[in-house]
């Protein structure tokens, strides 16, 4: 799919389950999600992602170290319903041991560039819990700015956005 200086970004497959569980079973990594996920929920997540590839041509992608092939996390473009319309979101989650290395920003910028230059999307958003300072920093690093707050998933969510210039 995509390559950066340090990352290989590829489509998710069923065998990524074990690696995704390293994120989904970690209560710290999942702090801003409704809950952690078990194996069955992770399989549903993978199937939802693969369905997004088929239906929308985008979805969350696996992020690996280009040098070692090690699984680091997931990042991609995800369709989200906001204010009654589908908008494309850049989403990202990474294994906690790899936080603080710039991988989320590097992957998110690659996804933003892909969304704008290849898919010709008019705009991209990120839906972020207002208390998730690390995700807000990633959004700002890819050029997004705070747009507004909405109610989604039973709580207040901040929308960060960037337009394709």
C-alpha positions in Angstrom: 0.0 0.0 0.0 2.3 2.7 1.3 5.9 3.1 2.4 7.6 5.8 4.4 11.2 6.2 5.5 10.6 3.8 8.4 7.2 2.2 7.8 5.4 -0.3 5.6 1.7 0.2 5.6 -0.4 -2.7 4.2 -3.9 -4.1 4.1 -5.1 -5.9 7.2 -5.6 -9.7 7.0 -7.1 -12.2 9.4 -3.7 -13.4 10.6 -3.1 -9.9 12.1 -5.5 -10.9 15.0 -2.7 -11.8 17.5 -0.9 -8.5 16.9 -4.0 -6.4 17.0 -4.9 -8.0 20.4 -1.7 -6.4 21.7 -3.4 -3.1 21.3 -7.0 -4.1 21.9 -6.4 -6.0 25.2 -4.3 -3.2 26.7 -6.5 -1.0 28.9 -4.0 1.9 28.6 -3.8 1.8 24.8 -7.7 1.5 24.7 -8.3 4.2 27.4 -10.2 6.5 25.0 -12.3 3.7 23.4 -15.4 2.3 25.0 -13.6 -0.8 26.2 -10.9 -3.3 25.4 -11.6 -6.1 22.8 -11.4 -9.8 23.1 -10.4 -12.3 20.3 -13.9 -12.5 18.9 -14.3 -8.7 18.8 -11.0 -8.4 17.2 -12.0 -10.8 14.4 -15.2 -8.7 13.9 -12.9 -5.6 13.7 -10.8 -7.2 11.0 -13.9 -8.2 9.1 -15.3 -4.7 9.4 -12.0 -3.3 8.1 -11.9 -5.7 5.1 -15.5 -4.8 4.3 -14.4 -1.1 4.3 -11.7 -2.0 1.7 -14.4 -3.6 -0.5 -17.1 -1.0 0.0 -15.1 2.3 0.3 -11.6 1.4 -1.1 -10.1 2.5 2.3 -9.8 1.3 5.8 -7.4 0.8 8.6 -4.1 -0.6 7.5 -1.4 -2.4 9.4 1.7 -0.4 10.2 5.0 -2.4 10.3 8.6 -1.5 10.7 10.2 -1.3 7.3 13.5 -2.5 8.7 12.3 -5.4 10.8 8.8 -6.2 9.6 7.6 -5.9 13.2 3.9 -5.0 13.7 3.6 -1.5 15.3 0.0 -0.7 15.0 -2.8 0.4 12.6 -3.5 3.6 10.8 -5.7 4.4 7.9 -8.7 6.2 6.4 -12.0 5.1 7.8 -15.6 6.2 6.8 -17.4 7.8 9.7 -20.9 9.2 9.9 -20.8 12.8 11.2 -23.8 15.1 11.2 -25.7 12.7 9.0 -23.0 12.3 6.3 -20.1 10.0 5.7 -16.7 11.7 6.1 -13.3 10.1 5.9 -11.3 9.9 9.1 -7.7 9.3 9.7 -7.6 6.9 12.6 -4.6 5.3 14.4 -3.8 3.0 17.3 -0.3 1.6 18.2 1.1 -0.9 20.6 2.1 1.0 23.7 5.8 0.0 23.7 6.1 1.9 20.4 4.5 5.2 21.6 6.7 8.3 21.5 8.7 7.2 18.4 6.8 9.3 15.8 5.3 6.3 14.1 1.7 7.5 14.5 2.5 10.9 13.0 4.6 9.3 10.1 1.8 6.9 9.3 -1.0 9.5 9.6 0.9 11.9 7.3 1.3 9.2 4.7 -2.4 8.4 4.9 -3.3 12.1 4.6 -1.0 12.4 1.5 -2.6 9.3 0.0 -6.1 10.5 0.7 -5.4 13.9 -0.9 -3.1 13.0 -3.8 -4.3 9.6 -4.8 -8.0 9.5 -3.7 -8.5 13.2 -4.3 -10.6 13.5 -1.1 -11.8 17.0 -0.4 -11.1 16.8 3.3 -10.1 14.5 6.1 -11.0 14.5 9.8 -9.9 12.8 13.0 -12.4 12.1 15.8 -10.6 12.4 19.1 -11.6 12.3 22.7 -10.8 15.8 24.0 -8.6 14.3 26.8 -6.5 12.3 24.4 -3.6 14.7 24.2 -1.3 12.4 22.3 -3.8 11.9 19.5 -4.5 15.6 19.3 -0.7 16.2 18.9 -0.7 13.7 16.0 -3.7 15.5 14.3 -2.0 18.9 14.7 1.3 17.5 13.3 -0.5 16.5 10.1 -1.9 20.0 9.8 -5.3 19.4 11.2 -7.1 22.1 13.3 -9.9 21.8 15.8 -13.2 22.3 14.1 -15.9 21.6 16.7 -17.2 19.1 19.3 -20.0 16.6 18.7 -21.7 13.8 20.6 -20.7 10.4 19.2 -20.3 7.0 20.8 -22.1 8.3 23.9 -19.6 11.0 24.7 -18.2 14.3 23.6 -15.7 14.0 20.6 -13.5 16.7 19.1 -13.4 16.9 15.4 -10.0 17.9 13.9 -10.0 18.6 10.2 -7.9 19.5 7.2 -9.0 20.5 3.7 -7.3 19.3 0.5 -5.8 22.5 -0.9 
